[in-house]
Amino acid sequence: MDELPAEVTLDILHRIPRTVDKNSVSLTCKRLHELDNEQRKAIRVGCGMDPANKALISLCNRFRNLEKVEISYSGWMSKLGKQVDDQGLYNLSVSCPLLTDLTLSYCTFITDAGLGHLATCSRLSALKLIFTPRISGFGILSVVVGCKNLSLLHLIRCLNIASMEWLEYLGKLEKLEDLCIKNCRAIGEGDLIKLGNTWRKLRRLQFEVDANYRYMKVYDRLAVDQWQRQSTPCENMQELKLVNGIISPGRGLACVLGKCENLEKIHLDMCVGVRDLDIIGLARNSSNLRSISLRVPSDFSLPLLMNNPIRLTDECLKALAQNCAQLESVRLSFSDGEFPTFSSFTLQGILTLVQKCPLRKLSLDHVYSFNDAGMEALCSAEYLEILELSRCQEITDEGLQLVEQIPQLSVLKINKCLGITDDGLKPLVGSHKLEALVVDDCPQMSERGVQGAANSVSFKQDLSWMY
């Protein structure tokens, strides 16, 4: 090994993707060990470090060129030893001068003081905090003030972040490109107005409200006025995901939907108040849209939020079909408890998308209007590669047998469908048409009946959902 050219030795290391294998190879000879130490740019540590702070220093001293560090204590118990604490973060900030990407997951001993040490990491551009309950808004503020190159910030289940000065500061810096706020109870849609001109820079926004605390954040009059005056375009936004949000006319994120000129992917999950008008405006201004996922709430009896409940209809689907010529992935879903008569998307509306857009993936969940006639129409979907059908109870064996005629279909997933049996898959057995078939929790289908219907078959049956 000592006589191999350096480029060959490095190529060997680069071809080993798993960390455990890299560790094993680096122990085979001194040269590989030294090169691995120099080339290792990322590590993921957690429960195995004991004592944690000293072990982290040792790793940082060994891998001098670390750029990405993830510290995860998911599943941690006290018998596994102490976690990395504030002192550990200080050691990290001193020992990793090249640190650009840091993830702290379930680090329950780290406080604002520890997070403040990261302010000296001038290269830090990405920070992810996942369930760090002792961190408050003041800790986040200390990081964004010190790390002026921060372009990615993910806050997931950070329950004590209440003050929003850090949002205002990020708005002034205009550097943030990727923001994820998920299940942070004290942060509401109205607070995002504080991002100001940073809306122009954002490429990806994920905002998810804890469903149990959906209505805690109430707009005040000032916030409403600010949103209505919000004129900053979202010209760089490429991906937008909103979960359990409240979207009301002239308020909050409703003001954003029509300003994303270059949006490629949107996911609206259980967002109360989304109107046809919102999706139509989005479609007209986002001709680059490639993926859309709509999960519609079934409970529209929300008098405090909406005086006139409005449901999404075929009109928004037609607008998408007419304006989004690059649309490749569509997911339409209704939440649990939706009744067949309440389904707002008709078969004709869905088929308009299929006929006018080059769909490669179609996912339907609880869409009772989709039946055997819809399956027949899919036979002319020349680009469709992936079809997912969940709780589509109007599809029978006759409709499922038409899968064989969908030209490019290679992946089929069926979940909780009551009307289909093993007979529906018989034309596929031995045909080698499908690369993958997944059948989950369909009461009239058997493991024996799905065998041979695809090159790769997965079968699971748990019928507890029916009772």
Secondary structure, 3 states (H helix, E strand, C coil): CCCCCHHHHHHHHHCCCCHHHHHHHHCCCHHHHHHHHHHCCEEEEECCCCCHHHHHHHHHHHCCCCCEEEEECCCCCHHHCCCCCHHHHHHHHHHCCCCCEEEEECCCCCCHHHHHHHHHCCCCCEEEEECCCCCCHHHHHHHHHHCCCCCEEEEECCCCCCCCHHHHHHHHHCCCCEEEEECCCCCCHHHHHHHHHHHHCCCEEEEECCHHHCCCCCCCHHHHHHHHHCCCCCCCCCEEEEECCECCCCCCCHHHHCCCCCCCEEEEECCECCCHHHHHHHHHHCCCCCEEEEEECCCCCCCCCCCCCCCCCHHHHHHHHHHCCCCCEEEEEECCCCCHHHCCCCHHHHHHHHHHCCCCEEEEECCCCCCHHHHHHHHHCCCCCEEEEECCCCCCHHHHHHHHHCCCCCEEEEECCCCCCHHHHHHHCCCCCCCEEEEECCCCCCHHHHCCCCCEEEEECCHHHHC
